[in-house]
Amino acid sequence: MFLWKLCRDIIPFGNRLQRIFGNDTRCAICGEADDLAQHLFFKCPLAKTVWFASRWALRSDSLRFDSPRNMMEWLLSPDFLQGTDEDDFGEFVRFGIYLFDALWTARNRAFHDHISPTWLWPWL
């Protein structure tokens, strides 16, 4: 359900939440940029660290997406894995999906409960 909502761009980020809660529109984890899907999943320092620490050593800050749907299309069929075996491809997709979920959970805990995402580090 989460990935479907992300593809449809109906996940409540920044400006949508500000209309409801009157909160700051900055990232609840780092406060460095606007609370947007691309920032949370690829540009936030926490996301960049996890992507780079992964076995693919991905420099997520160099990726550019026009929409959350483009992010999901990339995740489900990454160009850089063309020609690799099916197991590696499947492992990458699972890793990305788990990471998106973990980052979304970390963001919600930081936003709603003011809990720092340090609980995520053992997952690395």
PyMOL commands that set and color helices and strands:
alter all, ss='L'
color gray80, all
select helices_A, chain A and resi 2-7+14-21+37-43+45-53+60-62+68-76+79-81+86-113+117-123
alter helices_A, ss='H'
color red, helices_A
deselect
rebuild
show_as cartoon
